[in-house]
C-alpha cells in the first residue's frame, strides 16, 4: 500500500537531498531520447516562474503543468497538494538566505539584515508571502531560518517566551508589508483600478478635508503620506525591536 500523503510529505522533508538514478540499458543499443525527468526541484522552479511572471494568484497546479508541459498526475506523483507546493517554494527561498552567527553585540543589526533579505525575496515574487502566511512549515530550510532568528534574539538577551512571540510578530509584519506592496503594484497596472492615486494627489485630498472634522489629518498630511523606499519598513522593525529588551 502506498504511504498516505502526510507520510510522503514528511519523508521527503527529512531527506538531505533528492536521490535519482538512471537505468542502464544495453550499451549496444542507442537509447531513445527521453524527456527530462520530473523532480520536486523542477516543480518548484516552475512554480516560482509562474509567481514571478503572473503573481501568486495565478499559482495553480494547472499553471505549473503548463510551465512543465506535463500532466497534473505527474506533478501529484511528487507533491501532495497546493499547500505542499507553498511549503516547498518558501523553503526554496529560505535556502537562499545568508544567516549570521548570533552576536550579542550586533543582534539588532543581524535581525534587520535577515528580515531585509526575506523582504527582498518576497518582493521578487508578487504576493508569495501569502504562501508563508498560510503554511505551518515542516520544510527543513524554513525551519533553519526560524532557528537562526530565534538564536539571534536569545543572543540579544531577549527572554525565551518573548523571543518566540517576537519571531512570529516580526515575520507576520514582513509578510504583510510585502503583500501590501504587491497589491499596490498590481492595482497600478490594472486599468480598472484608475482610482488609485499617487502621493501628491493623496496629500492634496487630505488637505482638502473639512477643517472642523479633520484638523490633524489636514495639518499633518505630509507626514501621513511620507516615506520612500523601505523607510517605513525599517521604522516598524526598529520600533518592534525597541520593546523586546
VEXNUZA-340531 format. One record per atom (N, C-alpha, C): residue number from 0; atom name; x, y, z. Coordinates in steps of 0.05 Angstrom, whole numbers. Example, Ala and Ser with C-alpha at 12.3 -4.5 7.8 and 13.67 -1.06 7.14 Angstrom:
2
- 0:N:264:-114:156
- 0:CA:246:-90:156
- 0:C:264:-66:156
- 1:N:257:-45:142
- 1:CA:273:-21:143
- 1:C:258:1:157
END
This chain:
245
- 0:N:17:-24:0
- 0:CA:0:0:0
- 0:C:18:25:0
- 1:N:12:44:-17
- 1:CA:28:68:-19
- 1:C:24:85:6
- 2:N:44:98:16
- 2:CA:41:115:40
- 2:C:21:137:35
- 3:N:8:146:57
- 3:CA:-12:167:54
- 3:C:3:194:49
- 4:N:-11:214:39
- 4:CA:2:240:32
- 4:C:19:252:54
- 5:N:9:251:78
- 5:CA:25:263:100
- 5:C:51:249:104
- 6:N:50:222:102
- 6:CA:75:207:106
- 6:C:95:213:83
- 7:N:84:215:59
- 7:CA:102:221:36
- 7:C:115:249:40
- 8:N:99:268:49
- 8:CA:110:295:53
- 8:C:131:295:75
- 9:N:125:282:97
- 9:CA:144:281:119
- 9:C:170:267:111
- 10:N:168:246:96
- 10:CA:192:231:87
- 10:C:209:248:69
- 11:N:196:263:51
- 11:CA:212:280:33
- 11:C:226:302:47
- 12:N:213:314:67
- 12:CA:225:336:82
- 12:C:249:327:99
- 13:N:250:301:106
- 13:CA:272:291:122
- 13:C:296:283:105
- 14:N:292:282:79
- 14:CA:314:275:61
- 14:C:334:297:60
- 15:N:360:290:61
- 15:CA:381:310:59
- 15:C:383:321:30
- 16:N:377:304:11
- 16:CA:378:312:-17
- 16:C:362:293:-33
- 17:N:354:301:-57
- 17:CA:340:283:-75
- 17:C:359:263:-86
- 18:N:350:238:-88
- 18:CA:367:217:-99
- 18:C:354:207:-124
- 19:N:368:208:-146
- 19:CA:358:198:-171
- 19:C:378:180:-183
- 20:N:368:161:-200
- 20:CA:386:142:-213
- 20:C:376:137:-241
- 21:N:394:128:-258
- 21:CA:387:121:-285
- 21:C:390:91:-289
- 22:N:371:80:-303
- 22:CA:373:52:-311
- 22:C:393:49:-334
- 23:N:410:29:-332
- 23:CA:430:25:-352
- 23:C:419:4:-372
- 24:N:419:11:-397
- 24:CA:410:-7:-417
- 24:C:433:-20:-432
- 25:N:427:-35:-452
- 25:CA:447:-48:-468
- 25:C:464:-27:-482
- 26:N:490:-29:-478
- 26:CA:508:-9:-489
- 26:C:508:-9:-520
- 27:N:499:-32:-531
- 27:CA:499:-34:-560
- 27:C:475:-22:-573
- 28:N:455:-15:-556
- 28:CA:430:-4:-567
- 28:C:430:26:-560
- 29:N:426:42:-580
- 29:CA:424:71:-576
- 29:C:398:78:-562
- 30:N:399:91:-538
- 30:CA:374:97:-524
- 30:C:358:118:-539
- 31:N:332:115:-536
- 31:CA:314:135:-549
- 31:C:315:161:-532
- 32:N:312:183:-545
- 32:CA:312:209:-530
- 32:C:291:209:-508
- 33:N:298:218:-485
- 33:CA:279:218:-463
- 33:C:274:246:-453
- 34:N:250:251:-445
- 34:CA:243:277:-434
- 34:C:257:279:-407
- 35:N:265:304:-400
- 35:CA:278:308:-374
- 35:C:260:299:-352
- 36:N:270:282:-334
- 36:CA:252:271:-313
- 36:C:241:294:-295
- 37:N:217:290:-287
- 37:CA:204:309:-269
- 37:C:214:305:-240
- 38:N:222:326:-227
- 38:CA:231:325:-200
- 38:C:218:347:-183
- 39:N:221:345:-157
- 39:CA:210:366:-140
- 39:C:223:393:-146
- 40:N:249:393:-151
- 40:CA:263:418:-157
- 40:C:251:431:-182
- 41:N:246:415:-203
- 41:CA:234:426:-227
- 41:C:206:437:-222
- 42:N:191:424:-206
- 42:CA:164:434:-199
- 42:C:166:461:-184
- 43:N:185:463:-166
- 43:CA:189:488:-151
- 43:C:198:510:-170
- 44:N:217:503:-188
- 44:CA:226:523:-208
- 44:C:202:534:-224
- 45:N:185:516:-233
- 45:CA:162:523:-249
- 45:C:143:541:-233
- 46:N:138:533:-208
- 46:CA:120:549:-191
- 46:C:130:577:-187
- 47:N:156:580:-183
- 47:CA:168:607:-179
- 47:C:167:623:-205
- 48:N:169:610:-228
- 48:CA:166:625:-253
- 48:C:138:635:-256
- 49:N:119:619:-249
- 49:CA:91:628:-251
- 49:C:86:653:-233
- 50:N:96:652:-208
- 50:CA:92:674:-190
- 50:C:107:699:-199
- 51:N:132:695:-209
- 51:CA:148:718:-217
- 51:C:135:732:-241
- 52:N:122:718:-259
- 52:CA:111:730:-283
- 52:C:82:737:-281
- 53:N:67:722:-264
- 53:CA:38:726:-264
- 53:C:27:733:-236
- 54:N:43:730:-215
- 54:CA:34:735:-188
- 54:C:24:709:-175
- 55:N:23:711:-148
- 55:CA:16:687:-133
- 55:C:-12:677:-139
- 56:N:-31:695:-144
- 56:CA:-58:687:-150
- 56:C:-60:667:-174
- 57:N:-40:669:-191
- 57:CA:-40:651:-215
- 57:C:-28:624:-210
- 58:N:-18:620:-186
- 58:CA:-4:595:-180
- 58:C:-24:572:-175
- 59:N:-28:555:-194
- 59:CA:-45:532:-192
- 59:C:-30:508:-203
- 60:N:-41:484:-198
- 60:CA:-29:460:-210
- 60:C:-30:462:-240
- 61:N:-51:472:-251
- 61:CA:-54:475:-280
- 61:C:-32:493:-291
- 62:N:-27:516:-277
- 62:CA:-7:534:-287
- 62:C:21:521:-286
- 63:N:26:505:-265
- 63:CA:52:492:-263
- 63:C:55:471:-285
- 64:N:34:456:-290
- 64:CA:36:435:-311
- 64:C:40:448:-338
- 65:N:28:472:-341
- 65:CA:32:487:-366
- 65:C:61:495:-370
- 66:N:74:503:-349
- 66:CA:102:510:-350
- 66:C:120:486:-356
- 67:N:112:463:-346
- 67:CA:128:439:-348
- 67:C:121:422:-373
- 68:N:98:427:-384
- 68:CA:89:411:-407
- 68:C:83:382:-398
- 69:N:71:379:-375
- 69:CA:65:353:-365
- 69:C:36:352:-355
- 70:N:28:331:-342
- 70:CA:1:328:-332
- 70:C:-1:331:-302
- 71:N:-25:338:-292
- 71:CA:-28:340:-263
- 71:C:-20:315:-248
- 72:N:-26:292:-259
- 72:CA:-19:267:-246
- 72:C:11:263:-242
- 73:N:26:273:-261
- 73:CA:55:272:-259
- 73:C:65:290:-236
- 74:N:53:313:-233
- 74:CA:61:331:-211
- 74:C:53:319:-185
- 75:N:29:308:-183
- 75:CA:20:296:-158
- 75:C:36:271:-150
- 76:N:51:261:-168
- 76:CA:69:238:-161
- 76:C:92:248:-143
- 77:N:97:274:-143
- 77:CA:119:286:-128
- 77:C:111:304:-105
- 78:N:88:316:-107
- 78:CA:78:334:-86
- 78:C:51:325:-77
- 79:N:44:333:-53
- 79:CA:18:324:-41
- 79:C:-5:341:-52
- 80:N:-2:367:-50
- 80:CA:-24:386:-58
- 80:C:-13:414:-60
- 81:N:-30:433:-64
- 81:CA:-22:461:-67
- 81:C:-7:471:-42
- 82:N:-17:463:-18
- 82:CA:-4:472:7
- 82:C:24:461:8
- 83:N:28:437:-2
- 83:CA:55:426:-3
- 83:C:73:443:-21
- 84:N:63:452:-43
- 84:CA:79:469:-61
- 84:C:85:495:-47
- 85:N:66:507:-33
- 85:CA:71:531:-18
- 85:C:95:527:1
- 86:N:95:505:15
- 86:CA:116:499:34
- 86:C:143:496:20
- 87:N:142:483:-3
- 87:CA:167:479:-19
- 87:C:179:505:-30
- 88:N:161:523:-39
- 88:CA:172:548:-51
- 88:C:183:566:-29
- 89:N:170:567:-6
- 89:CA:181:583:16
- 89:C:207:570:26
- 90:N:208:544:25
- 90:CA:233:530:32
- 90:C:256:537:13
- 91:N:249:538:-13
- 91:CA:270:545:-32
- 91:C:280:574:-27
- 92:N:262:593:-22
- 92:CA:271:620:-17
- 92:C:287:621:9
- 93:N:279:605:29
- 93:CA:294:605:54
- 93:C:322:594:51
- 94:N:325:575:32
- 94:CA:352:563:28
- 94:C:372:583:17
- 95:N:362:605:6
- 95:CA:380:624:-7
- 95:C:388:647:12
- 96:N:377:646:37
- 96:CA:384:668:56
- 96:C:411:663:69
- 97:N:426:684:73
- 97:CA:451:683:87
- 97:C:446:689:116
- 98:N:452:670:134
- 98:CA:446:672:162
- 98:C:471:676:178
- 99:N:472:696:195
- 99:CA:497:702:210
- 99:C:499:684:235
- 100:N:523:682:246
- 100:CA:527:670:272
- 100:C:518:691:293
- 101:N:500:683:311
- 101:CA:489:702:331
- 101:C:511:717:346
- 102:N:507:743:347
- 102:CA:527:761:361
- 102:C:512:779:380
- 103:N:518:777:405
- 103:CA:503:792:425
- 103:C:506:822:422
- 104:N:529:831:410
- 104:CA:534:859:406
- 104:C:520:870:381
- 105:N:513:853:362
- 105:CA:502:862:337
- 105:C:475:849:330
- 106:N:461:840:351
- 106:CA:437:824:346
- 106:C:415:839:331
- 107:N:412:865:337
- 107:CA:392:881:323
- 107:C:399:884:294
- 108:N:424:890:288
- 108:CA:433:893:261
- 108:C:430:867:246
- 109:N:435:845:259
- 109:CA:432:819:246
- 109:C:403:812:239
- 110:N:385:819:258
- 110:CA:357:814:252
- 110:C:347:831:229
- 111:N:355:856:229
- 111:CA:347:874:207
- 111:C:357:863:180
- 112:N:381:852:180
- 112:CA:393:842:156
- 112:C:378:817:146
- 113:N:372:799:165
- 113:CA:358:774:157
- 113:C:330:781:147
- 114:N:315:798:161
- 114:CA:288:804:152
- 114:C:288:821:127
- 115:N:309:837:123
- 115:CA:312:851:98
- 115:C:315:832:75
- 116:N:330:811:78
- 116:CA:333:791:58
- 116:C:306:777:51
- 117:N:291:771:72
- 117:CA:265:758:69
- 117:C:246:777:54
- 118:N:246:802:61
- 118:CA:230:822:48
- 118:C:237:823:18
- 119:N:262:824:11
- 119:CA:270:826:-17
- 119:C:263:801:-32
- 120:N:265:778:-19
- 120:CA:257:753:-32
- 120:C:227:754:-39
- 121:N:211:762:-20
- 121:CA:182:763:-24
- 121:C:175:783:-46
- 122:N:189:805:-48
- 122:CA:183:825:-68
- 122:C:190:816:-96
- 123:N:209:797:-98
- 123:CA:216:786:-125
- 123:C:193:770:-137
- 124:N:175:760:-119
- 124:CA:154:742:-128
- 124:C:127:753:-116
- 125:N:113:769:-132
- 125:CA:90:784:-123
- 125:C:69:767:-109
- 126:N:64:774:-84
- 126:CA:43:760:-68
- 126:C:51:734:-56
- 127:N:77:726:-59
- 127:CA:85:700:-49
- 127:C:85:698:-19
- 128:N:85:720:-5
- 128:CA:84:719:24
- 128:C:58:706:34
- 129:N:38:705:17
- 129:CA:14:690:25
- 129:C:20:661:30
- 130:N:39:650:15
- 130:CA:46:622:19
- 130:C:59:618:46
- 131:N:74:638:55
- 131:CA:86:636:82
- 131:C:65:639:104
- 132:N:46:657:99
- 132:CA:25:661:119
- 132:C:7:637:122
- 133:N:3:622:101
- 133:CA:-16:600:101
- 133:C:-4:574:109
- 134:N:22:573:114
- 134:CA:36:547:118
- 134:C:48:545:146
- 135:N:43:522:159
- 135:CA:58:515:183
- 135:C:79:496:173
- 136:N:103:507:169
- 136:CA:123:493:154
- 136:C:136:470:169
- 137:N:142:448:154
- 137:CA:159:426:163
- 137:C:183:424:145
- 138:N:187:444:128
- 138:CA:210:445:110
- 138:C:235:451:126
- 139:N:256:436:122
- 139:CA:280:439:138
- 139:C:293:466:133
- 140:N:292:476:109
- 140:CA:304:502:103
- 140:C:290:525:116
- 141:N:263:524:116
- 141:CA:247:544:130
- 141:C:252:543:160
- 142:N:253:518:171
- 142:CA:259:515:199
- 142:C:287:525:207
- 143:N:306:522:188
- 143:CA:333:532:192
- 143:C:333:562:197
- 144:N:317:577:181
- 144:CA:315:606:184
- 144:C:303:613:210
- 145:N:281:599:217
- 145:CA:268:604:243
- 145:C:287:599:267
- 146:N:303:578:265
- 146:CA:323:572:285
- 146:C:343:595:288
- 147:N:352:605:265
- 147:CA:372:626:266
- 147:C:361:652:278
- 148:N:336:659:271
- 148:CA:324:683:282
- 148:C:321:680:312
- 149:N:311:657:321
- 149:CA:308:653:350
- 149:C:335:654:364
- 150:N:355:643:352
- 150:CA:382:644:365
- 150:C:392:672:367
- 151:N:387:689:347
- 151:CA:396:717:348
- 151:C:382:732:370
- 152:N:356:728:372
- 152:CA:340:741:393
- 152:C:350:733:421
- 153:N:355:707:425
- 153:CA:365:698:451
- 153:C:392:709:457
- 154:N:409:710:436
- 154:CA:436:722:440
- 154:C:435:751:448
- 155:N:413:765:440
- 155:CA:410:793:447
- 155:C:398:797:475
- 156:N:394:775:489
- 156:CA:384:777:517
- 156:C:354:777:519
- 157:N:340:771:497
- 157:CA:311:770:498
- 157:C:302:745:512
- 158:N:283:747:530
- 158:CA:272:725:545
- 158:C:260:704:526
- 159:N:263:678:530
- 159:CA:254:658:511
- 159:C:225:661:501
- 160:N:206:665:520
- 160:CA:178:667:511
- 160:C:174:692:494
- 161:N:186:714:502
- 161:CA:185:738:486
- 161:C:198:735:459
- 162:N:220:721:458
- 162:CA:234:716:433
- 162:C:217:699:414
- 163:N:204:679:425
- 163:CA:187:662:408
- 163:C:164:678:395
- 164:N:151:695:411
- 164:CA:129:710:400
- 164:C:139:733:383
- 165:N:162:744:390
- 165:CA:173:766:373
- 165:C:180:755:345
- 166:N:191:731:344
- 166:CA:198:720:318
- 166:C:172:717:301
- 167:N:151:709:313
- 167:CA:125:706:298
- 167:C:115:734:290
- 168:N:116:753:307
- 168:CA:106:780:301
- 168:C:122:794:279
- 169:N:149:792:281
- 169:CA:166:803:261
- 169:C:161:791:233
- 170:N:158:764:233
- 170:CA:153:750:208
- 170:C:126:758:196
- 171:N:106:761:213
- 171:CA:80:769:203
- 171:C:81:797:191
- 172:N:96:815:204
- 172:CA:98:842:193
- 172:C:111:842:166
- 173:N:133:827:162
- 173:CA:147:826:137
- 173:C:129:815:115
- 174:N:113:795:122
- 174:CA:95:783:102
- 174:C:73:803:95
- 175:N:62:817:114
- 175:CA:41:837:109
- 175:C:52:860:93
- 176:N:75:870:100
- 176:CA:88:892:86
- 176:C:91:886:56
- 177:N:103:863:51
- 177:CA:107:856:23
- 177:C:81:850:8
- 178:N:62:839:22
- 178:CA:36:835:10
- 178:C:23:861:1
- 179:N:24:881:18
- 179:CA:13:907:12
- 179:C:26:919:-13
- 180:N:53:917:-15
- 180:CA:67:927:-38
- 180:C:58:912:-64
- 181:N:55:886:-61
- 181:CA:46:870:-85
- 181:C:18:879:-94
- 182:N:0:884:-75
- 182:CA:-27:892:-82
- 182:C:-27:920:-95
- 183:N:-11:938:-84
- 183:CA:-10:965:-96
- 183:C:1:964:-124
- 184:N:22:949:-128
- 184:CA:34:947:-155
- 184:C:15:934:-175
- 185:N:0:914:-166
- 185:CA:-20:902:-183
- 185:C:-42:922:-191
- 186:N:-50:938:-172
- 186:CA:-71:958:-178
- 186:C:-61:979:-197
- 187:N:-35:986:-195
- 187:CA:-24:1007:-212
- 187:C:-23:998:-241
- 188:N:-23:972:-246
- 188:CA:-22:962:-274
- 188:C:-49:953:-284
- 189:N:-70:956:-267
- 189:CA:-97:947:-274
- 189:C:-113:972:-283
- 190:N:-122:971:-308
- 190:CA:-137:994:-319
- 190:C:-164:998:-304
- 191:N:-174:977:-291
- 191:CA:-199:980:-276
- 191:C:-195:993:-248
- 192:N:-170:998:-242
- 192:CA:-163:1010:-215
- 192:C:-152:1038:-218
- 193:N:-164:1054:-235
- 193:CA:-153:1081:-240
- 193:C:-158:1100:-217
- 194:N:-173:1091:-197
- 194:CA:-178:1108:-174
- 194:C:-154:1109:-156
- 195:N:-134:1091:-160
- 195:CA:-110:1091:-143
- 195:C:-95:1117:-149
- 196:N:-87:1132:-128
- 196:CA:-75:1158:-132
- 196:C:-46:1157:-123
- 197:N:-30:1177:-132
- 197:CA:-3:1179:-123
- 197:C:-2:1196:-98
- 198:N:23:1200:-87
- 198:CA:25:1213:-61
- 198:C:16:1242:-63
- 199:N:24:1256:-84
- 199:CA:16:1285:-86
- 199:C:-14:1288:-86
- 200:N:-27:1271:-102
- 200:CA:-56:1274:-103
- 200:C:-69:1266:-77
- 201:N:-59:1246:-64
- 201:CA:-70:1238:-38
- 201:C:-66:1260:-17
- 202:N:-42:1272:-17
- 202:CA:-37:1294:2
- 202:C:-56:1317:-3
- 203:N:-61:1323:-29
- 203:CA:-80:1344:-36
- 203:C:-108:1338:-26
- 204:N:-117:1313:-28
- 204:CA:-143:1306:-19
- 204:C:-146:1308:11
- 205:N:-125:1300:25
- 205:CA:-125:1301:54
- 205:C:-127:1330:64
- 206:N:-112:1347:50
- 206:CA:-112:1376:58
- 206:C:-138:1390:51
- 207:N:-154:1377:34
- 207:CA:-179:1389:25
- 207:C:-203:1380:43
- 208:N:-197:1362:62
- 208:CA:-218:1353:80
- 208:C:-229:1376:97
- 209:N:-253:1374:107
- 209:CA:-265:1395:125
- 209:C:-247:1400:149
- 210:N:-240:1425:154
- 210:CA:-222:1431:176
- 210:C:-234:1424:203
- 211:N:-260:1428:206
- 211:CA:-272:1423:232
- 211:C:-273:1393:239
- 212:N:-273:1376:220
- 212:CA:-274:1347:225
- 212:C:-247:1333:224
- 213:N:-228:1344:209
- 213:CA:-202:1331:205
- 213:C:-179:1350:209
- 214:N:-178:1364:231
- 214:CA:-156:1384:235
- 214:C:-128:1372:235
- 215:N:-125:1349:248
- 215:CA:-98:1337:250
- 215:C:-90:1324:223
- 216:N:-109:1312:210
- 216:CA:-103:1300:184
- 216:C:-94:1321:164
- 217:N:-109:1344:163
- 217:CA:-101:1366:145
- 217:C:-74:1377:152
- 218:N:-69:1381:178
- 218:CA:-44:1393:187
- 218:C:-20:1376:181
- 219:N:-24:1350:182
- 219:CA:-1:1331:180
- 219:C:-3:1313:156
- 220:N:-15:1323:135
- 220:CA:-18:1307:110
- 220:C:9:1298:99
- 221:N:29:1316:101
- 221:CA:56:1309:91
- 221:C:68:1286:106
- 222:N:65:1287:133
- 222:CA:77:1266:149
- 222:C:62:1239:144
- 223:N:36:1240:142
- 223:CA:20:1216:138
- 223:C:26:1202:112
- 224:N:34:1217:92
- 224:CA:40:1205:66
- 224:C:70:1203:60
- 225:N:86:1208:79
- 225:CA:115:1209:74
- 225:C:127:1180:75
- 226:N:152:1178:67
- 226:CA:166:1153:68
- 226:C:172:1142:40
- 227:N:198:1139:34
- 227:CA:206:1129:9
- 227:C:222:1103:13
- 228:N:224:1087:-8
- 228:CA:238:1062:-6
- 228:C:227:1045:17
- 229:N:244:1036:34
- 229:CA:236:1019:57
- 229:C:238:1033:83
- 230:N:234:1060:83
- 230:CA:237:1075:108
- 230:C:216:1066:129
- 231:N:192:1061:120
- 231:CA:171:1053:139
- 231:C:177:1024:149
- 232:N:187:1008:132
- 232:CA:195:980:140
- 232:C:216:981:162
- 233:N:237:996:158
- 233:CA:259:998:177
- 233:C:248:1011:203
- 234:N:231:1031:201
- 234:CA:220:1044:225
- 234:C:204:1024:241
- 235:N:187:1008:229
- 235:CA:170:990:243
- 235:C:186:967:256
- 236:N:205:956:242
- 236:CA:221:935:254
- 236:C:237:945:278
- 237:N:248:969:275
- 237:CA:263:980:298
- 237:C:244:986:321
- 238:N:220:995:315
- 238:CA:201:1001:336
- 238:C:194:975:351
- 239:N:191:953:337
- 239:CA:185:927:349
- 239:C:208:917:366
- 240:N:232:921:355
- 240:CA:256:912:370
- 240:C:261:928:395
- 241:N:253:954:395
- 241:CA:256:971:418
- 241:C:242:960:443
- 242:N:220:946:438
- 242:CA:204:936:461
- 242:C:212:909:471
- 243:N:233:897:460
- 243:CA:239:870:468
- 243:C:258:867:492
- 244:N:274:887:497
- 244:CA:294:883:519
- 244:C:289:903:542
END
